[in-house]
């Protein structure tokens, strides 16, 4: 199992098994931790996309999410199970421990309340006729209940996008630059019962996706990061710079880059690569932080 230059190797599994895993102090462990999270997100995202297709075809979005959300959660953390960081049983069902949110005044309900809270949540979601209300309140209430020990934000954003799809809205991301405003609005909704700042935040993000955007590459400033086996470069949308990347695996598999200088391979194939990046950007198929990553699977065989 690998994702864009990262691997769950036998050495990593053995390091975890022997108790040497220390992502707080070891840079290599931090990179592997981030890679496991990225791989898990990608796996879960594949399932979510299938549900979006069903919703667009007319199926009930809330009923679908009720049926499959635990599958999304298992995919999010399956790479950590493979690496030995988590027990497989920890992905079965909702949390049975208290949770606390770093930097927030809000404390989620006791774990005993989650078993009743989640069915009630989905009952309300299924009864709500307005897709935009399902998206905003669904996201917030999922996070308010906080049914899992970790990953609740990612799960809530998956749910939000399925609800948005039911109203014909595009896939919408929360950019890293907006993280402080996003969390502040959620905190205000949860502690002050004031949903307006969060609703406004989501509306602005959806409006951005509905606006006309384009991506050009006047000065890509390409660079190759050896330890990640990725070529980074930049596109421009109006005044905003957008970070873009293509994996070494994609360069090897589709542009005969194996054993060659990756920057030279990138430069020789820039028009094709930039066309694919532009396609993903305009369609909103971005990473969690709004950047664009071209994987091997993104390119035609």
PLY file of the C-alpha trace (Angstrom):
ply
format ascii 1.0
element vertex 301
property float x
property float y
property float z
element edge 300
property int vertex1
property int vertex2
end_header
0.00 0.00 0.00
1.46 3.36 -1.00
0.43 6.90 -1.78
2.59 9.20 -3.82
5.99 8.22 -2.50
4.93 7.09 0.97
4.69 3.41 1.93
3.59 1.26 4.82
6.82 -0.72 4.78
7.83 -3.72 6.90
10.33 -1.42 8.63
7.56 1.00 9.61
5.35 -1.80 10.92
8.27 -3.18 12.97
9.09 0.29 14.35
5.51 0.67 15.53
5.45 -2.85 16.98
8.61 -2.22 19.02
7.29 1.05 20.41
9.66 3.31 18.48
6.90 5.32 16.79
7.20 8.99 17.83
5.61 11.42 15.35
5.77 14.28 17.86
9.57 14.31 17.86
10.71 12.32 14.81
10.38 14.04 11.42
10.27 10.73 9.54
7.45 9.47 11.74
5.55 12.72 11.21
5.82 12.29 7.44
4.57 8.72 7.69
1.69 9.77 9.97
0.63 12.38 7.42
0.94 9.82 4.63
-1.29 7.35 6.46
-3.90 10.09 6.95
-3.70 11.07 3.27
-4.05 7.48 2.11
-7.01 6.92 4.42
-8.68 10.08 3.15
-8.20 8.97 -0.44
-9.69 5.52 0.27
-12.73 6.99 2.03
-13.16 9.58 -0.72
-13.57 6.81 -3.30
-16.55 5.47 -1.33
-18.06 8.92 -0.87
-17.88 9.62 -4.61
-19.93 6.48 -5.26
-22.61 7.71 -2.86
-22.64 11.11 -4.55
-23.33 9.36 -7.86
-26.29 7.55 -6.27
-27.63 10.80 -4.83
-27.39 12.52 -8.21
-29.34 9.56 -9.63
-32.14 10.30 -7.16
-31.53 8.21 -4.03
-32.26 9.64 -0.58
-29.02 11.26 0.64
-29.65 11.03 4.39
-30.69 7.38 4.20
-27.57 6.59 2.15
-25.23 8.30 4.62
-26.94 6.56 7.54
-26.22 3.21 5.88
-22.60 3.79 4.83
-20.96 6.37 7.10
-19.30 3.72 9.25
-17.71 2.31 6.07
-16.21 5.74 5.35
-14.78 5.86 8.85
-13.17 2.44 8.54
-11.50 3.45 5.28
-10.19 6.67 6.84
-8.18 4.73 9.40
-7.55 1.41 7.67
-3.94 2.40 6.77
-3.22 2.99 10.46
-4.55 -0.49 11.23
-2.29 -1.94 8.54
0.70 -0.13 10.05
-0.15 -1.44 13.53
-1.00 1.96 15.00
-4.62 1.03 15.66
-6.44 -2.17 16.51
-8.98 -3.24 13.90
-11.64 -3.43 16.62
-11.25 0.29 17.32
-12.93 1.02 13.98
-16.08 -0.91 14.88
-18.91 1.45 15.72
-18.96 4.71 17.64
-16.69 5.89 20.42
-16.83 4.48 23.94
-14.53 7.10 25.44
-14.85 10.82 26.23
-13.34 13.24 23.71
-12.09 16.81 24.04
-11.45 19.29 21.26
-8.10 21.05 21.29
-8.50 24.82 21.22
-12.29 24.72 21.57
-14.58 25.67 24.43
-17.03 23.00 23.36
-17.06 19.57 25.02
-18.94 16.86 23.05
-21.61 14.72 24.75
-20.70 11.74 26.90
-20.08 8.62 24.85
-23.21 6.99 26.29
-25.34 9.64 24.56
-23.91 8.92 21.11
-25.90 5.67 20.68
-29.17 7.59 20.94
-27.90 10.79 19.37
-26.86 9.38 16.00
-30.16 7.65 15.11
-32.02 10.83 16.13
-29.62 12.87 14.01
-30.28 10.79 10.91
-34.03 10.83 11.55
-33.95 14.64 11.48
-31.71 14.68 8.42
-34.08 12.42 6.49
-37.06 14.62 7.34
-35.40 17.89 6.25
-36.52 18.76 2.68
-34.04 21.57 1.92
-30.57 20.35 0.69
-28.71 23.47 1.87
-30.14 23.06 5.38
-29.20 19.37 5.38
-25.66 20.34 4.37
-25.07 23.08 6.95
-26.93 21.62 9.92
-25.83 18.08 9.03
-22.17 19.09 9.12
-22.53 20.99 12.38
-24.66 18.43 14.21
-22.40 15.55 13.20
-19.47 17.42 14.74
-21.59 18.40 17.75
-22.31 14.75 18.55
-18.71 13.83 17.67
-19.46 10.09 17.32
-15.88 8.91 16.71
-12.64 9.23 18.66
-10.98 10.94 15.65
-11.78 11.96 12.09
-15.09 13.68 12.87
-14.25 16.81 10.86
-13.41 14.83 7.74
-16.55 12.74 8.18
-18.71 15.85 8.65
-17.32 17.40 5.47
-17.98 14.18 3.55
-21.57 14.24 4.81
-21.94 17.92 3.93
-20.85 17.30 0.35
-23.27 14.43 -0.14
-26.06 16.72 1.06
-24.85 19.51 -1.24
-24.87 17.09 -4.16
-28.55 16.36 -3.45
-29.29 20.00 -4.22
-27.12 20.16 -7.32
-24.33 22.06 -5.60
-20.65 21.35 -6.40
-18.13 19.58 -4.16
-16.90 22.19 -1.70
-13.67 22.20 0.29
-12.50 24.11 3.35
-9.11 25.58 2.56
-6.25 25.54 5.06
-6.16 29.32 4.97
-9.79 29.34 6.18
-9.24 26.87 9.01
-9.31 29.44 11.82
-12.56 31.05 10.60
-14.11 27.63 9.99
-13.33 26.31 13.48
-14.35 29.57 15.11
-17.74 29.46 13.38
-18.26 25.84 14.42
-17.30 26.68 18.00
-19.76 29.56 18.08
-22.53 27.28 16.81
-21.75 24.62 19.41
-21.22 26.85 22.45
-23.49 29.82 21.67
-26.15 28.05 19.58
-25.53 30.66 16.86
-25.42 28.88 13.51
-25.33 32.04 11.37
-21.52 32.48 11.14
-21.07 28.85 10.14
-23.92 28.98 7.60
-22.42 32.15 6.12
-18.99 30.54 5.92
-20.34 27.50 4.02
-22.39 29.73 1.69
-19.26 31.69 0.77
-17.32 28.52 0.03
-20.12 27.12 -2.14
-20.43 30.44 -3.95
-16.72 30.31 -4.76
-17.25 26.92 -6.37
-20.17 28.27 -8.36
-18.18 31.24 -9.64
-16.16 31.10 -12.82
-12.58 30.06 -12.07
-9.65 29.24 -14.30
-6.06 28.18 -13.80
-3.08 29.34 -15.81
0.63 28.64 -15.42
2.60 31.82 -16.23
5.44 30.95 -13.84
5.11 27.40 -12.46
8.33 27.56 -10.36
8.66 23.79 -10.47
10.76 21.92 -7.91
11.37 18.26 -7.13
11.21 17.00 -3.53
13.24 13.81 -3.46
12.04 12.42 -0.13
8.43 12.65 -1.28
9.11 11.80 -4.93
6.88 14.66 -6.08
7.28 17.59 -8.46
5.64 20.72 -7.07
4.67 23.70 -9.20
2.23 26.62 -9.14
-0.77 27.78 -11.11
-2.60 31.07 -10.88
-6.33 31.80 -10.56
-6.67 35.55 -10.91
-4.45 36.96 -8.15
-4.35 33.71 -6.16
-1.53 31.19 -6.46
-2.54 27.53 -6.37
-0.08 24.85 -5.31
0.03 21.91 -7.72
1.94 18.63 -7.77
2.44 15.46 -9.74
3.74 12.27 -8.21
6.91 10.53 -9.34
4.78 7.44 -9.84
2.58 9.30 -12.34
5.64 10.60 -14.18
7.10 7.09 -14.33
3.92 5.34 -15.43
2.63 7.83 -17.98
5.63 9.84 -19.18
8.42 7.24 -19.15
10.11 8.97 -16.23
11.54 5.90 -14.53
15.25 6.46 -13.86
15.19 9.93 -15.41
15.44 13.44 -14.00
11.88 14.12 -12.80
12.06 17.86 -13.45
13.16 17.26 -17.04
10.33 14.77 -17.52
7.88 17.31 -16.08
9.14 20.11 -18.33
8.98 17.92 -21.42
5.33 17.10 -20.70
4.12 20.35 -19.17
1.19 21.00 -21.52
-0.44 17.63 -20.84
0.18 17.80 -17.08
-1.08 21.37 -16.81
-4.20 20.45 -18.79
-5.03 17.69 -16.30
-4.34 20.00 -13.33
-6.59 22.66 -14.82
-9.36 20.10 -15.40
-9.23 18.94 -11.77
-9.13 22.49 -10.42
-12.10 23.75 -12.42
-14.14 20.68 -11.45
-13.30 21.26 -7.79
-11.40 17.98 -7.49
-8.85 19.41 -5.06
-7.05 18.12 -2.03
-8.29 18.99 1.46
-6.23 22.20 1.45
-7.38 23.30 -2.02
-4.19 22.22 -3.80
-4.11 19.93 -6.84
-2.29 16.59 -6.88
-1.99 14.48 -10.01
-1.79 10.79 -9.13
-1.08 7.97 -11.52
-4.77 6.99 -11.49
-5.78 10.48 -12.66
-4.14 10.00 -16.06
-5.44 7.81 -18.88
-3.79 4.41 -19.21
0 1
1 2
2 3
3 4
4 5
5 6
6 7
7 8
8 9
9 10
10 11
11 12
12 13
13 14
14 15
15 16
16 17
17 18
18 19
19 20
20 21
21 22
22 23
23 24
24 25
25 26
26 27
27 28
28 29
29 30
30 31
31 32
32 33
33 34
34 35
35 36
36 37
37 38
38 39
39 40
40 41
41 42
42 43
43 44
44 45
45 46
46 47
47 48
48 49
49 50
50 51
51 52
52 53
53 54
54 55
55 56
56 57
57 58
58 59
59 60
60 61
61 62
62 63
63 64
64 65
65 66
66 67
67 68
68 69
69 70
70 71
71 72
72 73
73 74
74 75
75 76
76 77
77 78
78 79
79 80
80 81
81 82
82 83
83 84
84 85
85 86
86 87
87 88
88 89
89 90
90 91
91 92
92 93
93 94
94 95
95 96
96 97
97 98
98 99
99 100
100 101
101 102
102 103
103 104
104 105
105 106
106 107
107 108
108 109
109 110
110 111
111 112
112 113
113 114
114 115
115 116
116 117
117 118
118 119
119 120
120 121
121 122
122 123
123 124
124 125
125 126
126 127
127 128
128 129
129 130
130 131
131 132
132 133
133 134
134 135
135 136
136 137
137 138
138 139
139 140
140 141
141 142
142 143
143 144
144 145
145 146
146 147
147 148
148 149
149 150
150 151
151 152
152 153
153 154
154 155
155 156
156 157
157 158
158 159
159 160
160 161
161 162
162 163
163 164
164 165
165 166
166 167
167 168
168 169
169 170
170 171
171 172
172 173
173 174
174 175
175 176
176 177
177 178
178 179
179 180
180 181
181 182
182 183
183 184
184 185
185 186
186 187
187 188
188 189
189 190
190 191
191 192
192 193
193 194
194 195
195 196
196 197
197 198
198 199
199 200
200 201
201 202
202 203
203 204
204 205
205 206
206 207
207 208
208 209
209 210
210 211
211 212
212 213
213 214
214 215
215 216
216 217
217 218
218 219
219 220
220 221
221 222
222 223
223 224
224 225
225 226
226 227
227 228
228 229
229 230
230 231
231 232
232 233
233 234
234 235
235 236
236 237
237 238
238 239
239 240
240 241
241 242
242 243
243 244
244 245
245 246
246 247
247 248
248 249
249 250
250 251
251 252
252 253
253 254
254 255
255 256
256 257
257 258
258 259
259 260
260 261
261 262
262 263
263 264
264 265
265 266
266 267
267 268
268 269
269 270
270 271
271 272
272 273
273 274
274 275
275 276
276 277
277 278
278 279
279 280
280 281
281 282
282 283
283 284
284 285
285 286
286 287
287 288
288 289
289 290
290 291
291 292
292 293
293 294
294 295
295 296
296 297
297 298
298 299
299 300
